[in-house]
Amino acid sequence: MAATGDKHVWEDGSRDRREHGGAPMRPDDEALARRTERERVDVGLDAYDPDDVPAATDTPPLGDVTDTEVYEEERAEVKRQLEEGELYPLTEEHPFPPTRYDRT
């Protein structure tokens, strides 16, 4: 509590020293709700204070993946593997996917 002129500043806001020392004439329901929520979090009844969580925002949409250099490199690699016969569908003749052990 810090004194400032005619008022004392309390945790839940300012209090006029000319008012009665008991309960305020107009209780601040919002301040009471904030204090109650903080206490519930401190005690462990609630996992977090909803007022402490930032507002949810949508992530910006990603650009077109097909325009990236990595995509173009992978596309060229698949094309090369198809041309050299390294990629093929799984059939009775080739029941397992191709391995890359022979390429070092």
C-alpha positions as CSV (number, residue, x, y, z in Angstrom):
1,M,0.0,0.0,0.0
2,A,1.5,3.4,-1.0
3,A,0.2,6.7,0.0
4,T,-0.6,9.2,-2.7
5,G,-2.1,12.5,-1.5
6,D,-5.5,11.9,-0.1
7,K,-5.7,8.4,-1.3
8,H,-4.1,5.0,-0.5
9,V,-3.5,2.8,-3.5
10,W,-4.5,-0.7,-2.8
11,E,-3.9,-3.9,-4.7
12,D,-7.4,-3.8,-6.2
13,G,-7.3,-0.1,-7.1
14,S,-7.5,3.3,-5.3
15,R,-9.4,3.9,-2.2
16,D,-10.6,7.4,-1.1
17,R,-9.4,8.0,2.5
18,R,-12.6,10.1,3.1
19,E,-14.7,7.0,2.7
20,H,-15.6,4.7,5.6
21,G,-12.8,2.4,6.6
22,G,-15.0,-0.7,6.1
23,A,-16.4,-2.1,2.9
24,P,-16.5,0.3,0.0
25,M,-19.9,1.8,-0.9
26,R,-19.7,0.3,-4.4
27,P,-17.8,-3.0,-4.6
28,D,-15.8,-3.6,-7.8
29,D,-17.1,-7.0,-9.0
30,E,-14.5,-7.2,-11.8
31,A,-11.6,-6.6,-9.4
32,L,-13.1,-9.3,-7.1
33,A,-13.4,-11.7,-10.1
34,R,-9.7,-11.0,-11.1
35,R,-8.5,-11.6,-7.5
36,T,-10.6,-14.8,-7.2
37,E,-9.2,-16.2,-10.5
38,R,-5.6,-15.4,-9.4
39,E,-6.1,-17.2,-6.1
40,R,-7.7,-20.2,-7.8
41,V,-4.6,-20.5,-10.0
42,D,-2.2,-20.0,-7.1
43,V,-3.9,-22.7,-5.1
44,G,-4.0,-25.1,-8.1
45,L,-7.7,-25.3,-8.6
46,D,-7.4,-23.9,-12.1
47,A,-4.5,-24.6,-14.5
48,Y,-4.2,-21.0,-15.8
49,D,-5.8,-17.6,-15.6
50,P,-7.9,-16.9,-18.7
51,D,-6.9,-13.3,-18.6
52,D,-3.2,-14.2,-18.9
53,V,-3.7,-16.1,-22.1
54,P,-3.2,-14.1,-25.3
55,A,-6.0,-14.0,-27.8
56,A,-6.0,-16.7,-30.4
57,T,-4.9,-15.7,-33.8
58,D,-4.9,-17.5,-37.1
59,T,-1.5,-18.4,-38.5
60,P,-0.8,-16.6,-41.8
61,P,-1.4,-18.8,-44.8
62,L,1.7,-20.5,-46.1
63,G,2.9,-19.7,-49.6
64,D,2.6,-22.1,-52.5
65,V,4.9,-25.0,-51.7
66,T,5.4,-25.8,-55.4
67,D,7.3,-22.5,-55.8
68,T,10.1,-23.4,-53.4
69,E,13.5,-24.5,-54.3
70,V,13.3,-27.6,-52.2
71,Y,10.2,-28.7,-54.0
72,E,11.9,-28.3,-57.4
73,E,15.0,-30.2,-56.2
74,E,12.8,-33.1,-55.0
75,R,10.8,-33.1,-58.2
76,A,13.9,-33.3,-60.3
77,E,15.2,-36.2,-58.1
78,V,11.9,-38.2,-58.6
79,K,12.1,-37.5,-62.4
80,R,15.6,-38.8,-62.5
81,Q,14.7,-41.9,-60.5
82,L,11.8,-42.6,-62.8
83,E,14.0,-42.2,-65.9
84,E,16.6,-44.6,-64.5
85,G,14.1,-47.2,-63.4
86,E,14.8,-46.7,-59.7
87,L,11.2,-46.1,-58.9
88,Y,8.6,-48.7,-59.8
89,P,5.2,-49.8,-58.5
90,L,5.1,-52.7,-56.0
91,T,4.2,-55.9,-57.9
92,E,4.9,-59.6,-57.6
93,E,8.1,-59.1,-59.4
94,H,9.1,-56.2,-57.0
95,P,7.3,-56.9,-53.7
96,F,9.5,-54.4,-51.7
97,P,10.1,-50.7,-52.1
98,P,13.5,-49.9,-53.7
99,T,16.5,-49.5,-51.4
100,R,19.1,-46.8,-51.5
101,Y,21.9,-48.9,-50.1
102,D,23.6,-49.2,-53.5
103,R,23.9,-45.4,-53.8
104,T,26.7,-44.0,-51.6
